[in-house]
Amino acid sequence: EASMFSLKTKYAVYGAAIAIALLLGCAAIIVLIRDPAVIGLARGSLSWLLASAAAVMVIGSAWLAFFHGRRLVDTLRQLNDSATRMTQGDYTQPLPTLRRDELGDLQRTVDQMRLNLRQTTITKNYLDSGLNSMHDAVFVTAADGTIRITNTAARRLTGLDEEHLVGRTVATLLHAPEQSPGDKLQKAQESGESVMRTQTGQPIPVSFSASEIETADPDFAGRIYVARDITDR
């Protein structure tokens, strides 16, 4: 939704209104100075009237500046609070979008970002739940082969927590000391089987497969490795 009243237009109107009020006030002061009797005043009362009028104008201008300044501060505080909640992973609280100017556009943009992040988080949680429900060990790697994501079965199979799995390569989990890391992976994929060594050094025979992640974004390129314990086969 486009802005109906831009901040530039608002403050131009406010400035014009104040300028007109000042011009009218100055004109009235000039008339009164020349002939106070126009409004039935004696010259002795003129100073008091002008001082009162000046005080009213100063107080009115200060109140107008305070009112609009407070509205701006409140809007910026709402934006800051919403951004802070999002950095903490809270996407549940909507951002009020009552303004119809550029700040209102910014509020609507931030709230739409909140909705998009919330949907992305829900999707990620759904995928994580699906991965962790699998009985097979899953290792998602980057293009350089380093592990990015694992599931519960992978951590149970290797005896390593996610902190110690993420960042290392799948090849380092395969037990074949006489082979290079590249050869270990290639042979495991060709034969469909390999041996994994757990954190305690226990060898576990596994079925082994890999799939390429098809994506146009190089940041998401990589492979998915799946291993299944076949000790009881």
Salt bridges, closest charged atoms under 4 A:
ASP74 OD1 - ARG77 NH1 3.05
ASP101 OD2 - LYS10 NZ 3.11
ASP101 OD2 - ARG99 NH2 2.52
ASP105 OD1 - ARG108 NH2 2.93
ASP111 OD1 - ARG114 NE 2.83
ASP128 OD2 - LYS124 NZ 2.90
ASP136 OD1 - ARG228 NE 2.74
ASP161 OD1 - HIS164 ND1 2.56
GLU162 OE1 - ARG155 NH1 3.98
GLU193 OE2 - ARG233 NH2 2.67
GLU212 OE1 - ARG223 NE 3.06
